[in-house]
């Protein structure tokens, strides 16, 4: 990566200036309606002298709203005298996707969270990933990337971190997960790690936390409230904010293997036999898929591949072959 050209993205804010500064990451994007146009990604930097740096992001996927709402609020309300160090706030990482309310960018159809390390001479999404990879992640100590289920999934509200080779890094990530204070805290297993922002941050030695706080392509007062409180808690636990923690009870769960995930092999109308938060046994019926081409046909029954708690599910009511159906995780002892 040392031979790559500089990023075409420039910042209108000074990352090293004390105070609260609002501006943009400016990405040149020549197009039919703006020959010399830019993609303007909102950013806030709040700094008060030396100290750790937190990088808070939302809108990695544009149809997940808890993170962007909470981060626009934090950018508006966080004051320099509340912190020691620096907080970088980007409510819409993939800003074109956030504006269109889609998981992927409407410009190049790329999923930012599968595009790292990116390229400075690539598509718009690749250029955004490259800027995070080479400019923002290296100056961060703690990274929180806020997610939700978007338009096609919903979850019990949880915060997560990964098992990583560096156990000191892992322990600190789990400590901040617990400090975040979501109702559930997860030892996360990913089903697709290629190009992840998570992996890019962790390979650089950063402490990475990833909340998943709702779904269905919307946000609620409760889900946004949890996100706002959790982000403030992380700043305090990381030694950046001088505020008072708002501790919340959390239940730890584990996602130890691929049997946690079940996918549809048939298309149709899905009927869930269990709800989020229910406990199931291996081989329990968790859903049925009704063919919708005609009446009188038997549904396809979907069985749980393991015992545990229903942590996530497909949303909304129609599924296709290959769609995610249900996520079942192990409850751990308190």
N, C-alpha and C positions, 0 to 999 in steps of 0.2 A: 504493500500500500504506500510505501515511501516514494514511489515513482509516479504516483497519481498527480494530476494537475490540481491546483487549488479549487476549493468549492466555489461555485458561482454564486452561492448564497452569501449575502452580507446582512449584518445586524445594524439596525438604527439605534440600538442601545449599547452602552458601554458596560461590559460585564464586570469591570473592575471599579466602577464609580460607586461611591457610597450614596445612599438614598434609595428612593423608589422611582423606577424608570419604566415607562410603558412605550412600546414601539412595535417593530415588525422585523421578522426575518424576510428579506426581499429576495425572491427567486425569479430571475428573468424567464418570461414565458411568452414568446411571440406566437400570436394566434390570429385567426380571421378577424376577430372583433377588437383586437388591440395589438398592433404590429410591434410596438415597443413596450408591451405590458409586463406586469410582474404578478406572481402569486405572493400575496402579503399575509404572512403567518403571524398573528398577534403573539407578543411575548412581553412578559414583565420580569424585571430583575430587581429584587430588593436586597440591598447589601448594607451591612453595618460592621465594617472593620474585618479583621482576619477571623477565620473560623471555617467550619465545614461548609460544603455546598450541597444543597438538596436540589435535585432536578425533578420537578413534578409535571407530569404530562397527562393529557386526556386526548380523546379524539384520534387515537391510533386507528380506530375504526370509527367511521363517521356516523354510525347509527347507534352509538352508545353514549348516553347523555349525562349520567351522574357525574363523571369526571369533568367534562367541560363546564357544567353548571357550577360545581363546587370550585373549580379553578378560576373561572371568571370572578366569582365571589371573593376568593382568596386574594387574587391580584388587586381587587378593589379595596380590600380591607386590611391587608397585612402592612404594618408600619415598620420602618427601619429600627426604631427603638425597642421593638418586640423581639429582635433577634440579635445573635452574634454570629456573623458569617454571611452566607449568601443563599438566597432562594431564587431559582429560575423557574418561572411558571409559564407553561405553554398549553393552553386549554385545547388547542386543535392541532396536534402533530401533523395529521394528514388533513390540512385545512380544506382542500377541494372536496374531500369526502364528507367532512363535517358540514360544509355548506349545502351539499346535495342530499344529506341524510342517508348515505350509502356506506356499506362496509368498505368498499374499495373506491379508489379515485375515479371519478368520471372522466378524467383526462386520459389516463393510460390503463385503466382497469386493474391497476396493481394494488395488492394488499400490502400496505406499509409494513405490517408485522410479519411478512414473509420475504422482505426485500433487503435485509441487512446482509453485508455491510454497505450495500448501495454502490453507486458510481457517480462521480462528479460530472461525467459526460454522458449520463444515461437519460432515462425518462424523468419526468417531474418527480415521481415517487422515489426513484433511485437517487436523485439528487438530494431529496429530503433525508433519506436514510443515511447517505454519505455524510451530510452535515452533522447529524447526531453522532455518527460513528467517530468522526475525526475531530470534531470541534466541541460538542457539548458533553458527551460521555467522559472524555478524558479529564474534564475539569470538575466533574461531579464526584461526590463521595457516596451519597444516598440517592437512589432513583426510585420513584413511585410512579407507576404507569397505571392509570385508572381505567378499568374495563367494566363491561356489563354484557348481557347476552345479546344485545342488538335485536334485530327484527326476527331472528330465527331461533333464539334460545332464551331460556330464563333459568336463573339460579337462585338457590338460597344465598343470602348475602354472605360472602366470605372474602377473606384476604389471604394471599398465598405467597409462598416462596418455594424455591426449588432445592432439592438435594444437589450440592455442588462438591467438587473435590476438596476445596479449601474449607475445612470445618470451622475455622474462626469466622470466615466470611458467612458461612451458612448459619452459624449460631446467631450472629448479629442480625441477619435477615429474619430469622424466626423470632428474635426478640422484638423487632420492629413490627412484624406481623401481629404479634400479640398486643403490642402497644396500640396499633391501629384500632383494635377493639371491635371488629366485625363480629356478628353472632357466631360465625364459624371461621376457624383458621385452618389452612390446608397445607399439608406437605405435598407439593404439586408435581404431578407427572403430566408432561405434554404428549399429545398424540402426533404432533408434527412440529419438529424443532428447527427445521431448515429456514434460515433467514430471520429468526426471531430477534426482536429488540431485546428481550430478556437475555438471550444467550450472548448477544453482543456486549451487553452491560456486564454480565457475570464473568465473561472471559477477560474483561479489563479489570476485574477485581472489585467491581462496584457492588454495594449492598442493594439488592433489587427486591422490591415488593410489588405485588400485582393484585389489587382488589378486583373482585367480580361482584358487582353490587346490585344486580337487578336483571332486567331483560324485557323482551316484548317490544323493543323499539320505542320505549318511553321511560320516564322517570317518575318517582313518587316523592312526596314530602319526606317519607321515612328513608328512602334510599339516598336521596340527596343529603339529608341530615346526617346519616351515617358517614357519608363521604367527607363532608365538611369537618365533622368531629374527628374522623380518623386521620385526615391530613394534618390537622393541628396537633394531634397526639404524637404523630411521627416526628414532627419538628421538635417537639419538647423532648421526646425520648432520644433523639439523635443529638441533643445538646445544642441545637440551633436556636430554639425559641425559649424565652424565659416565662412562658405562660404556665398555667396549671393544667395538669393532665385531667381528662375526663375518662377514667377507666371504665371499661365495659367488660362484662363476663363474656368469654368466648369458649366454644367447644372445638377441640382439635380433631381433625379428621385426616386420613391418609389416603392417597391414591397410589397404591403400590404397583399396579400392573395394568395391562391393556384390557383385562376383564372388567375394569371399571366402566368401560365405554361400550355401548350397544348401538348398532346402526341398522337402518332399514334395508331389507333386500327387496322390498316390494313397494309399489306406489299406492296411495289411496288416502282415505280419511282416517286419521289416527284417533283412537279412543284410549286414553290412559286409564289403567286400572289402579294406579297409585298416584299420590300427589307429592310435591316437594316436601321433604322432611319426614316422609314415611320410611319405616324400616322394612326391609324385604329380606327374604331368604333366597339362596341360590335356587334357580329354576321356578321361582314364583312368576306368574303371569304379570307383566308390568304394563303391557299395552296390547291393543289389537288394531290391525290395519284392515279397514273395510274397503274392498274394491268398489269403485263408484261408477263403473260402466253399466251395471245392471243390478237388479235386486235378486235375492235368493241365493247369493253366493256366500260361502263360509269366509269369515275373516281370517287373516293370518295372525297367529298369536306370537307375541314376542316375550321371551322368558329372560329373567335376570340371569346374568352370567356369574354373579357372586352375591354374597350376603352383604348388607350394609344399609346406609341411609341414602335416600334419593336426593342428590345434591343439585342436579340440573336435568333439564328436559328440553325436547324440541318445542318450538313455538313458530307459527300458530298451528292450524288444524289439519293441513295437508302435508304429506311427506312424499318424497321420491326415493327411488332406490339409491342407496349410498348416503342418505341423510342421517345425521346424528339423531338418536331417539332419546337416550337416557344415560345419566351419569350416576353411578353408585359408588360411594366411598365408604371406607372403614371408619367407624367411630373409635376414637382412642380414649383411654382412661384419662380422667382429669389430671 
